[in-house]
Amino acid sequence: TFSATDDALNSGVNFDDRDTEWATQVNSRIGANVSVSETLSARFEYGVSGAVANLRHLYATWDFGGGKLLVGHTETPINFAAGQVYGTDDGLNGYGVFNQARSSQITLIFDDLRLAFVNPASTADAITSPGLTFDTDYTFPAIVASYSLALNDFLSFKIAGAYKSMDVVDTSNDQGYSIDAYLAAASATLNYDEFSLTAMTGIGQNIAHLNVAAGDAAIGTATWDTTATDVYDSDDLAYSIFATFKVNDMLSLGAGYSYLESELKDGDDDSCAFYFNAPIALADGVSITPEIGKLDYKNAADNTDEGDTVYFGAKWQINF
């Protein structure tokens, strides 16, 4: 339950527009973990979007001794997230925290090392230009990897990267253009007593084509020039910092800030976000998380102010 206000520059109606959001989050879910044998296991999980069930996880894992083989639909190795609960537990995703959409994949797992071969298709791949149509071709899957390292109980690190290549073909003349998308990200987490602090940074090119969300649709997306004879890449930079503090068994505090910028053909397009929240545990499995925050779409590539969204409210959750 949230109240969100889009300012006049962002609302589309030339004045500040405030709405109440009162709905079941689309990441509300039900599922099960299945143990088939000592070496085979599986998981399925469905969420809800309106009145329609949506697939979140459907995969099986085989432990072959030296590692594990995962086949199915689930999170990729790039799954950084802050503690923001607005939206669908957005976690600052799209504003400077890299979190790929769940996807079909074949993944090898060796302790803290993951190597995934992921469905390369993305909605961002549908590049358009007035009067022309294009066909998108993939030869190989996207390659995604991560490695986590815990030095001790206090300090841990994670590095991750992804790469894919695709061809966009002009159907009027069979002229093809190659587009590469990649990203590299790293995070460091400090845990001390009841306090946790994480900092993340990353760089990339055309990251929206890797199914990494962007709060501003133009960010991270390759674009045509005005004559549709060449494609311009988006050079992307992100950083974020977020923290939690457990006051007692009932109350915690959280805050975070993130920033995402793309260098496009006509200039820089950026956005940022921040939040403050206070998760409250009412009982075992029952919680309320009040939160206030802001999504700032900042300036477009032509330096036009794109406005912002300010919100406050709470997430109500019961686990069973």
C-alpha positions in Angstrom: 0.0 0.0 0.0 1.7 3.1 -1.2 1.0 6.7 -2.2 3.1 7.8 -5.2 3.2 11.3 -6.7 4.5 11.8 -10.2 5.5 15.5 -10.7 4.3 17.5 -13.7 7.3 16.6 -15.8 6.8 12.9 -15.3 3.0 12.5 -15.0 2.1 13.1 -18.6 -0.8 15.4 -17.6 1.1 18.6 -17.0 0.5 18.7 -13.2 1.5 16.7 -10.2 -0.5 13.4 -10.2 -0.9 11.5 -6.9 -2.2 7.9 -6.8 -2.8 5.3 -4.2 -1.3 1.9 -5.0 -3.3 -0.8 -3.2 -2.6 -4.2 -4.7 -1.0 -7.6 -4.2 2.7 -7.3 -5.2 3.5 -9.3 -8.3 6.3 -11.1 -6.4 3.8 -12.6 -4.0 4.4 -16.3 -4.7 3.8 -19.9 -3.8 5.9 -22.9 -4.7 7.9 -25.9 -3.4 11.4 -27.4 -3.2 11.4 -31.0 -4.3 14.0 -33.6 -3.3 14.1 -36.4 -5.8 17.3 -38.2 -4.6 20.6 -37.4 -3.0 21.8 -35.9 -6.3 18.6 -34.6 -7.9 16.5 -31.7 -6.7 14.0 -29.3 -8.2 12.1 -26.1 -7.5 8.9 -24.5 -8.8 7.4 -21.1 -7.9 4.6 -19.0 -9.3 3.8 -15.4 -8.6 0.7 -13.3 -9.3 0.3 -10.4 -11.7 -3.3 -9.2 -11.4 -5.3 -12.4 -11.6 -2.7 -14.1 -13.8 -0.1 -16.5 -12.5 3.5 -15.8 -13.7 6.4 -18.2 -13.6 9.2 -17.2 -11.2 11.2 -20.5 -10.8 11.0 -23.8 -12.6 14.3 -25.7 -12.6 16.1 -28.9 -11.6 19.7 -29.4 -10.3 21.9 -32.4 -10.6 24.9 -32.8 -8.2 27.5 -34.6 -10.2 30.1 -34.6 -7.5 32.6 -32.0 -8.6 29.8 -29.4 -9.1 26.2 -29.0 -10.0 24.3 -28.6 -13.2 21.1 -26.5 -13.2 18.6 -26.5 -16.0 15.5 -24.4 -16.2 14.1 -20.9 -15.4 15.4 -19.0 -12.4 17.7 -16.1 -11.4 20.9 -15.6 -13.3 24.3 -15.1 -11.5 23.7 -11.3 -11.8 21.3 -10.7 -8.9 22.4 -7.8 -6.8 19.6 -6.2 -4.7 19.2 -3.5 -2.1 16.5 -3.5 0.6 14.0 -1.3 -1.2 10.5 -2.8 -1.1 8.5 -0.3 -3.3 7.2 -1.8 -6.6 7.9 -5.5 -6.4 10.7 -5.4 -3.8 12.6 -3.4 -6.5 15.8 -3.3 -4.5 16.9 -0.2 -6.5 16.9 -2.4 -9.6 16.9 -0.1 -12.6 18.5 2.8 -10.9 22.0 1.6 -10.4 21.8 -1.9 -8.9 22.2 -4.6 -11.5 19.7 -7.5 -11.3 18.9 -9.5 -14.5 15.4 -10.7 -15.1 14.9 -14.4 -14.4 15.4 -16.4 -17.5 15.8 -19.9 -19.0 19.4 -21.1 -18.7 21.9 -23.9 -18.3 24.2 -23.2 -15.4 27.3 -24.8 -14.0 27.9 -24.3 -10.3 31.2 -24.9 -8.6 30.8 -23.7 -5.0 30.9 -19.9 -5.2 31.5 -19.8 -9.0 28.5 -19.8 -11.4 28.7 -19.9 -15.2 25.4 -19.6 -17.0 24.3 -19.9 -20.6 21.1 -17.8 -20.7 18.3 -17.1 -23.2 19.7 -14.0 -25.1 16.3 -12.5 -26.0 15.2 -9.2 -24.5 12.3 -6.8 -25.1 14.9 -4.1 -25.5 16.1 -5.9 -28.7 13.1 -4.7 -30.6 14.9 -1.7 -32.0 12.7 0.5 -34.1 13.1 3.2 -36.7 10.2 5.1 -38.5 9.1 3.3 -41.7 11.4 0.3 -41.3 11.1 -3.2 -39.8 13.9 -5.3 -38.4 14.6 -8.9 -37.6 16.7 -9.8 -34.6 19.0 -12.9 -34.9 20.9 -14.7 -32.1 23.7 -17.2 -32.7 24.8 -17.9 -29.2 23.2 -17.6 -25.7 24.2 -14.9 -23.4 27.1 -15.8 -21.1 26.7 -14.8 -17.5 29.1 -15.5 -14.6 29.7 -14.6 -11.0 32.1 -15.4 -8.2 31.5 -14.7 -4.5 34.3 -14.6 -1.9 33.8 -14.4 1.9 37.1 -13.4 3.5 35.8 -13.8 7.0 32.5 -13.2 8.9 32.9 -9.4 8.4 33.9 -8.9 4.8 32.7 -10.4 1.5 32.9 -9.6 -2.2 31.1 -10.5 -5.4 32.1 -10.0 -9.0 29.8 -10.7 -12.0 29.8 -10.2 -15.7 27.7 -10.8 -18.8 28.1 -10.7 -22.6 25.9 -11.3 -25.6 25.9 -10.5 -29.3 23.1 -10.2 -31.7 22.4 -9.1 -35.3 19.7 -6.7 -36.3 18.7 -7.1 -39.9 16.9 -4.5 -42.0 14.2 -6.6 -43.7 13.9 -4.1 -46.6 17.5 -4.8 -47.9 18.8 -7.7 -45.7 21.5 -5.3 -44.3 22.7 -6.5 -40.9 24.1 -4.7 -38.0 25.9 -6.3 -35.1 25.2 -5.2 -31.5 27.2 -6.3 -28.5 26.0 -5.9 -24.9 28.2 -6.5 -21.8 28.5 -5.5 -18.2 30.9 -6.0 -15.3 29.9 -5.4 -11.7 31.4 -5.8 -8.3 30.2 -5.4 -4.7 31.7 -5.4 -1.3 29.7 -6.1 1.9 30.7 -5.3 5.5 28.9 -7.0 8.3 29.6 -5.9 11.9 27.3 -7.1 14.7 23.8 -6.0 13.6 25.0 -3.6 10.9 25.5 -4.4 7.2 26.8 -2.1 4.5 27.1 -2.9 0.8 28.6 -0.8 -2.0 28.2 -1.8 -5.7 29.6 -0.4 -8.9 29.4 -1.5 -12.5 30.1 -0.5 -16.1 28.6 -1.8 -19.3 27.4 -1.3 -22.8 23.8 -1.6 -23.9 22.9 -3.2 -20.6 19.1 -3.1 -21.2 19.7 -5.8 -23.9 21.0 -8.1 -21.2 17.6 -7.8 -19.4 19.0 -5.5 -16.8 16.2 -3.0 -16.0 16.5 0.7 -16.4 14.1 3.1 -14.7 14.4 5.4 -17.7 13.5 3.6 -21.0 16.3 5.3 -23.0 19.1 4.2 -20.6 21.1 1.2 -21.6 19.5 0.8 -25.0 21.3 0.9 -28.4 19.7 3.4 -30.9 19.6 4.0 -34.6 20.9 7.1 -36.2 18.3 9.3 -38.0 18.8 7.5 -41.3 18.8 4.0 -39.8 22.1 3.2 -41.4 24.1 2.7 -38.2 23.6 1.8 -34.6 24.9 3.8 -31.6 25.8 2.0 -28.4 24.9 3.1 -24.9 27.9 3.3 -22.5 26.6 2.7 -19.0 27.9 3.4 -15.5 26.3 2.6 -12.2 27.0 2.8 -8.5 25.0 2.3 -5.3 25.3 2.0 -1.5 22.8 0.5 0.9 22.7 -0.5 4.5 20.6 -2.2 7.2 20.7 -2.1 11.0 18.9 -4.4 13.3 17.7 -2.4 16.3 16.2 -5.4 18.1 14.3 -8.6 17.2 11.3 -6.5 16.2 12.7 -3.4 14.4 15.3 -2.9 11.7 16.3 0.2 9.7 17.3 0.4 6.1 18.5 3.0 3.6 20.0 3.1 0.1 21.0 5.3 -2.8 21.8 4.4 -6.4 22.8 6.1 -9.6 22.7 5.0 -13.3 24.0 6.9 -16.3 24.2 6.2 -20.0 26.3 8.0 -22.5 24.1 8.1 -25.7 24.7 9.5 -29.2 23.1 12.8 -28.3 24.3 13.2 -24.7 24.0 11.7 -21.3 20.8 10.3 -19.8 20.8 9.5 -16.1 18.6 8.6 -13.1 18.9 7.9 -9.4 16.8 6.6 -6.5 16.9 6.5 -2.7 14.8 5.0 0.1 14.5 4.8 3.8 12.5 2.0 5.5 11.9 0.3 8.9 11.0 -3.4 8.7 8.8 -4.4 11.7 8.4 -8.0 12.6 5.0 -8.4 14.3 5.2 -12.2 14.7 7.0 -15.1 13.2 6.5 -14.7 9.4 4.4 -11.5 9.8 6.0 -8.1 8.9 5.2 -4.6 7.9 7.8 -2.4 6.1 7.1 1.3 6.1 9.1 3.1 3.4 9.6 6.5 1.9 11.7 7.2 -1.2 12.2 9.0 -4.5 12.8 7.9 -8.1 14.5 10.7 -9.9 14.6 10.4 -13.7 16.8 13.5 -13.9 17.8 14.7 -17.4 17.3 13.2 -20.8 20.1 13.2 -23.4 19.0 16.6 -24.7 19.2 17.9 -21.1 15.4 18.0 -20.6 14.3 17.4 -17.1 12.3 14.2 -17.0 10.8 14.6 -13.5 10.5 12.3 -10.6 8.3 10.1 -8.4 8.0 10.5 -4.7 6.4 7.7 -2.7 5.6 6.6 0.8 3.7 3.7 2.3 4.3 0.2 3.5 4.6 -3.4 2.4 2.5 -5.9 4.3 3.7 -9.5 4.3 2.8 -12.9 5.7 4.9 -15.9 5.0 3.4 -19.4 5.2 
